[in-house]
Amino acid sequence: MSRPVPSRSLLRPADVIDHVTHITPEFLADRGLHGLLLDLDNTLVPYGSYDPAGVAQTLAWVRDLKLAGVGLYLLSNATGQRAAFWLDKLDFQGVGLAGKPNPRAFRKALRALKLPPAQVGMVGDQLFTDVLGGNLSGMHTILVRPLVTNALPHTRVARRLERAVLKRYGHDWHH
């Protein structure tokens, strides 16, 4: 089944914010969103972290959104074991090794939330996985500033390319 391709660039996020906790029920209502697909590393928790105490603010934010009736689903390229560790703490559904930006993973997540793409935001820190996959799937994309600088070589290269693309759209994060 084919979906209409948005007129904007597939790498252009609909929103760019500093931290996930800036996404409030009001923010979501203003955009007609009832659910969020959430990336894990550098979006919800620092890359490589297994410290729930270090993300208490984010865990409280998740709890508040759930209480407000927002559907949440973790869509992560992290290992299944890492995703499972955090899903236990976050207390909502999701998957690791999602294969983003492949739209198949996004469709599975949308089915789990029982929401159409136009009512779901994809929140993540990477243009080439989170934003591209969300835009290909017809979702509202929200790019967040990465929580920490990731030392993986392929991520460093991707970050340089992302900065160039973001600068073109008027965003310049020196990070």
C-alpha positions in Angstrom: 0.0 0.0 0.0 1.5 3.3 -1.0 1.4 6.4 1.1 1.6 10.0 -0.1 5.1 11.4 0.2 5.2 14.7 2.1 6.1 17.7 0.1 8.9 18.6 2.5 12.2 16.8 2.6 12.2 13.3 4.1 15.2 14.4 6.3 13.4 17.5 7.6 11.9 17.1 11.1 8.5 18.8 11.8 9.9 19.9 15.2 13.3 20.4 16.7 13.5 20.5 20.5 16.2 20.3 23.1 14.8 17.5 25.3 12.0 15.0 25.2 10.5 16.5 28.4 9.6 19.6 26.3 6.9 17.4 24.7 3.8 18.0 26.8 0.2 16.9 26.4 -0.5 20.5 25.1 2.4 20.2 22.6 0.8 16.9 21.4 -2.7 18.3 21.3 -1.6 21.4 19.2 -0.3 18.9 16.6 -3.2 16.4 16.7 -1.0 13.7 18.2 -2.2 10.9 20.4 0.9 8.6 20.5 4.6 8.7 20.3 7.2 6.3 19.0 10.3 6.9 21.0 14.0 6.2 20.3 16.0 5.0 23.3 19.7 5.9 23.1 20.5 9.6 23.2 16.8 10.4 23.2 15.4 8.9 26.4 18.6 7.7 28.0 22.3 8.5 27.5 23.9 6.2 25.0 25.2 3.0 26.8 23.6 4.0 30.2 21.9 1.4 32.4 21.3 3.9 35.3 17.6 4.6 35.9 18.4 7.1 38.6 20.2 9.2 36.0 17.0 9.6 34.0 14.5 10.1 36.8 13.1 13.3 35.1 12.5 11.3 31.9 10.9 8.4 33.7 8.5 10.9 35.5 7.7 12.5 32.1 6.8 9.0 30.7 4.6 8.4 33.6 2.8 11.8 33.2 2.2 11.2 29.5 0.8 7.8 30.1 -1.5 9.3 32.8 -2.6 11.8 30.1 -3.6 8.9 27.8 -0.7 9.3 25.3 0.2 6.0 23.7 3.9 5.3 23.9 6.0 2.7 22.0 9.8 2.2 22.1 11.3 1.9 18.6 15.1 1.3 19.1 17.9 0.0 17.0 19.7 -1.0 20.3 20.0 -4.7 21.1 16.9 -6.6 22.2 18.5 -7.1 25.7 19.2 -3.4 26.1 15.7 -2.5 24.9 14.2 -5.1 27.3 16.1 -3.6 30.3 14.7 -0.1 29.6 11.2 -1.3 28.7 11.0 -2.8 32.1 11.8 0.6 33.6 9.6 2.6 31.2 6.7 0.3 31.5 5.4 0.4 28.0 5.7 -1.7 24.8 8.5 -1.6 22.2 11.3 -3.4 20.4 15.0 -3.4 20.0 16.8 -4.1 16.8 14.0 -2.3 15.0 15.9 -1.7 11.7 15.1 2.0 11.5 14.6 3.7 9.0 12.8 0.6 7.5 9.1 1.5 7.5 8.1 -2.1 8.4 9.1 -1.4 12.1 7.1 1.8 12.1 4.0 0.1 10.8 4.3 -2.6 13.5 4.6 0.1 16.1 1.5 2.0 14.7 -0.5 -1.3 14.8 0.5 -1.8 18.5 -0.7 1.8 19.3 -3.8 1.3 17.2 -3.3 4.8 15.7 -3.0 6.2 12.2 0.4 7.7 11.2 -1.0 11.3 11.2 -1.8 11.0 14.9 1.7 9.7 16.0 5.0 11.5 16.5 8.3 9.8 16.0 10.8 11.2 18.5 14.5 10.6 18.1 18.0 12.1 17.9 19.0 11.0 14.5 18.0 12.3 11.0 18.9 9.2 9.1 17.0 6.7 11.2 14.3 8.4 13.3 13.3 11.3 11.1 13.7 9.6 7.8 11.8 6.5 9.0 9.0 8.6 10.6 8.7 10.8 7.5 8.6 7.8 5.2 5.8 6.4 7.4 3.7 9.6 7.2 4.3 10.5 10.9 5.0 13.8 12.6 8.7 13.8 13.3 10.4 15.4 16.3 14.2 15.7 16.5 15.7 16.0 19.9 19.2 17.1 20.8 21.4 14.0 21.5 21.8 13.6 25.3 25.5 12.7 25.0 28.2 12.7 22.3 28.4 9.2 20.9 31.9 7.9 20.2 31.0 5.2 17.7 32.7 6.0 14.4 29.7 5.6 12.1 27.6 7.8 14.5 30.3 10.6 14.4 30.2 10.5 10.6 26.3 10.6 10.6 26.4 13.5 13.1 28.6 15.6 10.7 26.1 15.0 7.9 23.1 15.7 10.1 24.6 19.1 11.2 25.0 20.0 7.5 21.4 19.1 6.8 20.0 20.8 9.9 22.0 24.0 9.1 20.3 24.0 5.7 16.9 24.0 7.6 18.0 26.8 9.9 19.0 24.7 12.9 22.6 24.8 14.1 23.3 22.7 17.2 27.0 22.7 17.9 26.8 19.2 19.2 
